Amino acid sequence: MARKTRFIDSDILVIGGGFGGCGAAYESRFWGRDLKIVLVEKANIDRSGAVAQGLSAINCYMGMQWGENQPEDFVRYARGDLMGLVREDLIFDIARHVDATVHKFEEWGLPIIKDPKTGRYLREGRWQVMIHGESYKPIIAEAARKSASEVHNRIMVTHLLMDKARPNRIAGAVGFNVRDGNFYVFRAKAVIVGAGGASHIYRPRSVGEGMGRTWYAPWSSASAYGLLIPTGAKMTQMENKIVLARFKDGYGPVGAWFLLLKSYATNAYGEKYEAARFDEIKSLVGKYADITPMPTCLRNHAMIEEMKAGKGPIFMHTQEVLDTKEKEEIGWEDFLDMTIGQAVVWASQNTDPREKPSELITSEPYVMGSHATCSGAWASGPEDCAPADYQWGYNRMTTVEGLFGAGDTIGGSAHKFSSGSFTEGRLAGKSAVRYVMDLKGEPPQLDEAQIKRLEETIFKPLENYRVGRNEIVAGTVAPGYISPLQGLQRLEKMMDEYVGGYSTFYVTNEPLLNRGLELLGMLKEDFEHIGAEDLHQLQRAWELHHRILTAESVTQHTLFRQETRWPGYYYRADHPQLDDADWHVFTASQYDAKTGDWHMSKLPVHHIIG
Ligand SMILES: Cc1cc2nc3c(=O)[nH]c(=O)nc-3n(C[C@H](O)[C@H](O)[C@H](O)COP(=O)(O)OP(=O)(O)OC[C@H]3O[C@@H](n4cnc5c(N)ncnc54)[C@H](O)[C@@H]3O)c2cc1C
């Protein structure tokens, strides 16, 4: 069937209907009653993004109504966890608004568990509240669906469009429908990207029989970065990838076990290794070792050193804490709400958590901006509290005019989690409306020739396959093209071996990074010859494209930061110490899509909360 082209005009285009995107659609409608708000999503917003499976806790809630925490407390916490480097203005802005978001979630039907004694939300830890969250995503999606003028599911956005008349202004986006193959051209006065972070940049521990199993959703394909980087938007902290300590093989969450059930971890010989390694950690990172709770990366570091010393497996002593039926239910429900695979792994490995401990391990690295990590775009901050050099007009606008972001898209502000990402979407939506109103109706100009070129580029993998399949030698071995899976596995192996994946215990150095960049350059060349046998594989091809650009950005940033700021996330063996004198800064990059050059720079870290 012939491919059709569909043109869709809007005032505000939201790309990605996850937590950031749903928040953006909701709030854009609140402030922009008469605006046309279009939400476009590669899956279906009812079950898409990192929260597709559900969650068992909301990890960012202040509890200001009960005087539990203030936004300033949260900034101090996130700053400590990220070893001093966060955009305090952005985090403060989320913290002061996040409670209102959570209250809305409850109004919309999300069951938040209450403490029967106090009547308050039941806390898992200081910042987390427990939920019955299997249906978290559909509840939030409903609010976005009712707010948007149109929701287009099943459209993979591949590229952003720039204004023909003003080179640094956004004009829209293009993509294709993964079901019918139609080409979509979206024109918009403002664009909010909420397309999520990245799994499968690094080789996962689970390969072969467990292929594709990762902690982060396998469908999170780095589009938040892969879409922005080619526009020349300034990116920050892309080296700050995250490694998670999780239950082995199923990647089950450990938060409820550590914080609520008060379980603990030891090495194979029953030793509590975190405390034992304190002096050694202090010699690496100085004052940051004294922060309580101990920063996430440093806890990873202790576990990694223990495994390197041959003292694994590391065990979580579940059997010590499951002394009531209620606690046992909490333990299982924690998995069943958000990582069902872990319950299946335990069942398949004859693990009864009441009887024996379970193995923990550190994951492969992921790239994201909303967890205990803060990769993403450099964004303008809130007018009332951002330092002057952190603001250039509209809150959450990137360095590209009219291009906003939320959730994993925005860098420098860790620990947003689900509620904070939705809140950031709301903040971005509000200021995108103001931007559109200030424009007074002036629409961007599309470049017809560029759109034609992009259409050819986007569908070329189908053509590569159609022609190349005639030369298939055996199975999937084709001399003329590579498949998206072959490209993905090549990327993962490269990043793992050269840019600090698990197989090198997260260690890299300048020569390794330079060699990695060389090999990534070759992969970029070969991407021109990627073949897609159907629309599903075409989607895989463009997801790979976004992952490759993101991987290159991660590698460039890792090369630029000449210190080891986050031991446990990654190590520069040639710069093994944390170096506050030279590197108490944000790293920044701008990519030139015409030349393929990266411009690296440092940006100041301003501490606005004492
Ligand atoms: C494994 C894991 C566990 C977590 N646990 C918790 C927890 O317990 N509590 C908590 O509060 N938070 C938790 N979080 C954090 C929370 O899920 C994220 O902070 C939040 O989902 C980020 O929102 P986002 O909008 O940036 O990304 P997402 O919610 O992932 O949404 C991105 C959306 O963009 C779409 N998309 C991607 N690419 C494209 C494209 N090219 N074109 C069109 N659409 C596209 C995706 O399909 C998706 O719908 C967890 C995250 C992970 C990964």
Ligand as a Chemical Component Dictionary entry (heavy atoms), coordinates in Angstrom:
data_LIG
# 
_chem_comp.id                   LIG 
_chem_comp.type                 NON-POLYMER 
_chem_comp.pdbx_formal_charge   0 
_chem_comp.three_letter_code    LIG 
# 
loop_
_chem_comp_atom.comp_id 
_chem_comp_atom.atom_id 
_chem_comp_atom.alt_atom_id 
_chem_comp_atom.type_symbol 
_chem_comp_atom.charge 
_chem_comp_atom.model_Cartn_x 
_chem_comp_atom.model_Cartn_y 
_chem_comp_atom.model_Cartn_z 
_chem_comp_atom.pdbx_ordinal 
LIG C1  C1  C 0 13.327 0.632  36.426 1  
LIG C2  C2  C 0 12.812 1.912  36.976 2  
LIG C3  C3  C 0 12.228 1.950  38.216 3  
LIG C4  C4  C 0 11.710 3.110  38.725 4  
LIG N1  N1  N 0 11.107 3.096  39.945 5  
LIG C5  C5  C 0 10.504 4.201  40.398 6  
LIG C6  C6  C 0 9.786  4.177  41.641 7  
LIG O1  O1  O 0 9.743  3.174  42.326 8  
LIG N2  N2  N 0 9.158  5.315  42.012 9  
LIG C7  C7  C 0 9.180  6.457  41.265 10 
LIG O2  O2  O 0 8.555  7.448  41.665 11 
LIG N3  N3  N 0 9.861  6.512  40.104 12 
LIG C8  C8  C 0 10.523 5.418  39.654 13 
LIG N4  N4  N 0 11.216 5.461  38.477 14 
LIG C9  C9  C 0 11.379 6.747  37.781 15 
LIG C10 C10 C 0 10.279 7.092  36.784 16 
LIG O3  O3  O 0 9.822  5.965  36.136 17 
LIG C11 C11 C 0 10.847 8.089  35.793 18 
LIG O4  O4  O 0 11.413 9.148  36.529 19 
LIG C12 C12 C 0 9.822  8.692  34.843 20 
LIG O5  O5  O 0 9.094  7.686  34.192 21 
LIG C13 C13 C 0 10.528 9.579  33.824 22 
LIG O6  O6  O 0 9.567  10.200 33.025 23 
LIG P1  P1  P 0 9.845  10.523 31.482 24 
LIG O7  O7  O 0 8.628  11.159 30.946 25 
LIG O8  O8  O 0 11.143 11.221 31.338 26 
LIG O9  O9  O 0 10.069 9.090  30.800 27 
LIG P2  P2  P 0 9.011  7.915  30.582 28 
LIG O10 O10 O 0 7.986  7.930  31.653 29 
LIG O11 O11 O 0 9.802  6.686  30.387 30 
LIG O12 O12 O 0 8.274  8.304  29.234 31 
LIG C14 C14 C 0 8.909  8.396  27.979 32 
LIG C15 C15 C 0 7.836  8.226  26.914 33 
LIG O13 O13 O 0 8.334  8.602  25.640 34 
LIG C16 C16 C 0 7.925  7.634  24.671 35 
LIG N5  N5  N 0 8.902  7.699  23.586 36 
LIG C17 C17 C 0 10.211 7.367  23.660 37 
LIG N6  N6  N 0 10.814 7.588  22.482 38 
LIG C18 C18 C 0 9.867  8.083  21.646 39 
LIG C19 C19 C 0 9.904  8.496  20.293 40 
LIG N7  N7  N 0 11.035 8.490  19.587 41 
LIG N8  N8  N 0 8.748  8.938  19.726 42 
LIG C20 C20 C 0 7.601  8.958  20.449 43 
LIG N9  N9  N 0 7.513  8.578  21.737 44 
LIG C21 C21 C 0 8.645  8.149  22.330 45 
LIG C22 C22 C 0 7.949  6.340  25.453 46 
LIG O14 O14 O 0 7.233  5.317  24.827 47 
LIG C23 C23 C 0 7.364  6.787  26.786 48 
LIG O15 O15 O 0 5.961  6.754  26.786 49 
LIG C24 C24 C 0 11.786 4.302  37.959 50 
LIG C25 C25 C 0 12.399 4.287  36.715 51 
LIG C26 C26 C 0 12.915 3.106  36.218 52 
LIG C27 C27 C 0 13.576 3.129  34.871 53 
# 
loop_
_chem_comp_bond.comp_id 
_chem_comp_bond.atom_id_1 
_chem_comp_bond.atom_id_2 
_chem_comp_bond.value_order 
_chem_comp_bond.pdbx_ordinal 
LIG C1  C2  SING 1  
LIG C2  C3  SING 2  
LIG C2  C26 DOUB 3  
LIG C3  C4  DOUB 4  
LIG C4  N1  SING 5  
LIG C4  C24 SING 6  
LIG N1  C5  DOUB 7  
LIG C5  C6  SING 8  
LIG C5  C8  SING 9  
LIG C6  O1  DOUB 10 
LIG C6  N2  SING 11 
LIG N2  C7  SING 12 
LIG C7  O2  DOUB 13 
LIG C7  N3  SING 14 
LIG N3  C8  DOUB 15 
LIG C8  N4  SING 16 
LIG N4  C9  SING 17 
LIG N4  C24 SING 18 
LIG C9  C10 SING 19 
LIG C10 O3  SING 20 
LIG C10 C11 SING 21 
LIG C11 O4  SING 22 
LIG C11 C12 SING 23 
LIG C12 O5  SING 24 
LIG C12 C13 SING 25 
LIG C13 O6  SING 26 
LIG O6  P1  SING 27 
LIG P1  O7  DOUB 28 
LIG P1  O8  SING 29 
LIG P1  O9  SING 30 
LIG O9  P2  SING 31 
LIG P2  O10 DOUB 32 
LIG P2  O11 SING 33 
LIG P2  O12 SING 34 
LIG O12 C14 SING 35 
LIG C14 C15 SING 36 
LIG C15 O13 SING 37 
LIG C15 C23 SING 38 
LIG O13 C16 SING 39 
LIG C16 N5  SING 40 
LIG C16 C22 SING 41 
LIG N5  C17 SING 42 
LIG N5  C21 SING 43 
LIG C17 N6  DOUB 44 
LIG N6  C18 SING 45 
LIG C18 C19 SING 46 
LIG C18 C21 DOUB 47 
LIG C19 N7  SING 48 
LIG C19 N8  DOUB 49 
LIG N8  C20 SING 50 
LIG C20 N9  DOUB 51 
LIG N9  C21 SING 52 
LIG C22 O14 SING 53 
LIG C22 C23 SING 54 
LIG C23 O15 SING 55 
LIG C24 C25 DOUB 56 
LIG C25 C26 SING 57 
LIG C26 C27 SING 58 
# 
